[in-house]
Each structure stands twice: as structure tokens, then as C-alpha cells.
Amino acid sequence: MVMVDLHCHLLPGIDDGSKSMDISLRLAREATENGVTHALLTPHHMNGRYVNHKQDVIRRTKEFQEQLKAHNIPLTVFPGQEVRINGQLLDALDKDDILFADTAGKYMMLEFPDDDVPNYTSRMIFDIQQCGITPVIVHPERNTKIMAEPDQIYQLLEKGCLSQITASSYVGTFGKKVENFSRQLIEAGQGYVFASDAHDLPGRKYEMRQAFHKLRHEFGQELADQYQQNARSIINGENVPLNDLQPLKKKKRHFWLF
């Protein structure tokens, strides 16, 4: 069965994901052991630390695919980017320096800062959508601003964005708070796909199999199948059916008097 991982950092020596080809090959083996058959390679791009230009990622992905074949690792890889929202993003689009999740240029894997949703986000996402692009917001469940103000992600999903939940978040690798928030997003229809966000870092391994097992147990086979189909649709540039979204309530702060 085809399983697509839309977000991973397997390319060697290009960002904080993998330091060497040997490490990348090990991560690729872990991916296949987790049932992953196809992976979108998404090095960080324009995040203030890393810039990974489109043509360079395409070249490196081709080289990595050749190494996978030489080592008999049954993983098909595609070039992509984890694009940080920033003031130069529209210029990068104009210069054709952005890679999408699909060859048709329909879906962009879009990242926010870990602790913020910039004030210009709604306007920029509107401009991106005017170009016929659907942002897929990556790991919103780990964004501290969204955790504190869940309406931030709800409003973006209401406007037609999609979202990607990290498998490790849902199974508790990032702690109980992130695990619980992941579950709340899924229950409210505010998740669309799982991805690994795999790095060669502690706590950043492949846990796709465990996440889907838990999803089936908590929400049923139908939703698990839909998450997998959504990932396939995104990488194929096909339409993804929008969920029936429910808002999450902002947690009330309690003030104690004596």
C-alpha cells in the first residue's frame, strides 16, 4: 500500500535534518520500516538560518534517489521545501524559487515561527491563494501562539488552508500538552494529514505507523484512510475535500485571590 510522507528532512548536509549520506540512508530505511513508500523531501527554506534554492534541492534529490536505488531501499523521493512565511516569499514565487508538494504547483508546505503567527499572515496567505496555491500549514500543534490562541489556525483553515499534524506530536513524543492539542485539532476536523518531520535528532524519528494505529483506535478506520488519501492527493496535485471544521475554545486563565 502507498504511504506518503509529505514532510521530512532526509537530504544530507542541507539543513538540520541529516549530516551525512549514511545518516540519510538510515533514516530512509526507518521510513520504509514505518510503511512509507514515497517521501517529499522538505529542507528548510528562508527560515532565517537556511536557504535551499529550488534547483539545488532538485539536484540533491535526484542524487539521493540514485543512492537509495544503489542501496536497495524501496523509497521514492520528491523535491520539496518547508517554506517559512516571510516578507520575501512572494518575490521568491515570482522568481520561481519555490518548490511545491506537487509538480502542478498547487500545494505549498508552509511553516510559521515556533512561537508566533506573524501579523501579516492572513494577507500573505490571501496573496498566495490568489496565485492558485493552497498552503499546507505544517505542525500547527507545536506552535505556542496557536496553542494559546487556537482560533489562529481555525481562521486560516476556514479560508481554505490545509494542515499537517506531525505523527510524533500525536503519539506524545513532544509531551502531553502537544499530544492533547494534536488530538483536539484532529477531533475538530482541523487536521488533514500526518507527516513525520523526521530529523536525525533525539525525538525526531519516524512514528507514522504508531500514529496511524492510534488514529484508527481513537477515531476509526475511515479517518485514518482519509488522512492517507489526503497525502496522496496533495502529492498528486488533486483536490482535497475540506473538513467540517469546529472551533476550539481558548483556554481560560484562572486568577486566584488569596
N, C-alpha and C positions, 0 to 999 in steps of 0.2 A: 504494500500500500504506500502511496505517495504521502510523505510528510514534509512540509516546507517550513524552514526556519527563516523568518524574514529579517532577523537582526542578530548578527554575531560578529565577533572581532577575531577572525581566524587568519587574516593576511599577516605574514611575518614582517616585523620591523617597520610598521607603518603607523602604529599608534600604541595605546596601552594594552592592546589585546594579546599579542604574541611577540616574543623577542627573536624567534628563530624559526626556520622551516621545520626543524624536528618537533618543536612545540606545536606548530600549526598542524602538522600531520597527526600528532597525538590528539589534539582537540578534534580533528576531523574524525578520527576513529571513535572518539567518545560520542560524537554526533550520530554516527551510524549505529552505534550500540544503543542509542536512545531512540532509534527508529527514524531518524532524519534521513531523507533521501536527496533533498535539494536545499541549498542554503544561499541566501542573499548575503554577500559579504559587505558589511557596512562599517568601514572605518570612520572615525570621527572626521567631520569636515566643518571648518570655520567655527570651531568652538573656543577660540582664543588661545589654544595650545597647538592644535593640529590643523593643517590644511592639506587635504588629499584630493588633488585635482582629478577630474573625470578620466582623462586619457591615461594617467598614471595608474589609477585603480583598475581600469580595463586591462592594461598590460599585465599588471601583477596578478590579476585574477586568472588570466589565461595561463601564466606561468605556474600558478598554484594548481590549476586543473591538470596540467601536464604532470606535476609531481604526484597528485592524487592517483592518476592513472598508472604511473610508474610503480606506485606502492600498492596497487590493487585495492584502493579504498573507494568503495562504491558511493561516492558523494558528488553530485553535480552542483557546481557553484556558479553564481552570477555576480557581476559587479554592481555595487551599490554604495551608498553613503548614509551615514547617520548625520543629517544636516542640522546644525544648530541654528535656531532662529536668531537672526542678527540683521543689522541695518544694511548690510551689503548683499543680502540674499537675492533680492530682485535683480541686482546687477549681475550676480553670478548666473541667474537664469537667462538673462539676456545674452551673456557671453557663452552660453551652452557649456557651463562647467558643473552642472548638477546631474547626478545620476539618480534615476528613479527606481522604484521596486520592480517596474515592468518596462519593457522596451518601448511601449507606446507613450510613456511619459505621463501616465495618469495618476500614479500614486507616489508621494514623497514621504520618506521616513523622517519625520521632523521631531527634533529634540528641543526641550526647554532647559534652562539652567536648573540645577538640582533643587534650588530653593526659591525659585521665582517664576512668574509668568509675566513677561515684560508688558508694560502699559500699551505698547504698540501692537500687541499680538493680534487682536481682533482685526485691525485694519490690514495688517500684513497678510493674514490668512485670507481675508476677503480678496486682496490683490492676487494672491496665489490661485485662489479658486477661479478668479476671472480669467486666468490662463488655462483653465480646464484641468487643473491639478487638484487632487484630493489629498490633503495632508493626513498622514497616519501618525498620530501623536504617540511617541514611544515612552514607555514606562511612566505614565502619569501617576501610578500608585506609589512611586518613590519620590515624587515632588512634594516638598514640605509645604509649599504655598497651596497646592491643590488639596493636600490632606487637611489643611486648616480651613480652606475655603473650597469645598468640592463643587460649588456652583461654577467655578472657573472652567473645569473640564466639561461640565454639563452643557454650558452655553456654547462651547465650541463644537461639541457633538451635535447639538441641536441645529447648528449651521451647516452640518454635513461632513465634518471631520470624522475620521475613524480613530480607533485607539488600539494600542498593542500593550498587553499585560505581560510582564516578564514572568516566565514559568517559575523561576526561583522565588519570586516575591510571593506567589500564591501558595507555595509549599512551605513557606516560613523561613527561608534562608536569610532574609533580611530582617528577621524579627517578627514578633507577634503583631505589632502595630501595622506594619506594612502588609502582613498576611491578611489581617482582618479587613483592611481597607481594600485590598485586592478583591476579596470575597464580596464586599459591599458593592464595588463597581460592577462586578460580574452579575450580581443579583439584580442590580438596577438597569441592566442592559447597556452599561457603559463600557463594556469590553467587547472586542471583536475577534482578536487573535491572541494566541500565545506566541512568544519567541524566547530564545534562550538568553540573548545578550551575553553570550559566553565570552569570557576573557581567560587568560592564564593568570588568574588572581584568586586568592582564597575566597570561597563562597561564590564564585562566578562560573560554576561548571554547568554542564548540561543536565537539566532536570525536566525535560519535556515529557518523558514517559510518566514520571511521577505526577506532574501537573495534570495531564490528561486523565490519569487514573482517579485523581481527586475530583476533577471536574465531573466525570461520569458519576462518581459516588454522590456528590453533593447536588448536582443539577441535572443529571441524566445524560443518556447516550446522545440524544438529539442535539443538545447544545454542544457537546464535545465534537460531534460530526460537523456542526455548523462552523465551529472555530477552525477546524482543519480545512473545510471547504473555502472559508473566507481567505485563508492564507494562500490557497491555490488560486483563487480568483484574483487576488491582488497581484501575485507574481505574473499572472497571465494577462493582466490589464482588463479584466472583466468586472462587471458591476457587482458590488457587494450590497445585499439587501440591508437597509437601515433597520436598526433595532427599535423596539418600543421603549423609549428612554424614560426612566423615572429619576427625578432629582433626589439627591442625598441631602439630608438635613445637616446644616452646620452645627457642630458640637457647641453646646452652651458652656460658657465659662461660669464656674461657681465661685462666688465670693463669700467667704466666711467672716462673720463678725463675732469675734471673741469665742 
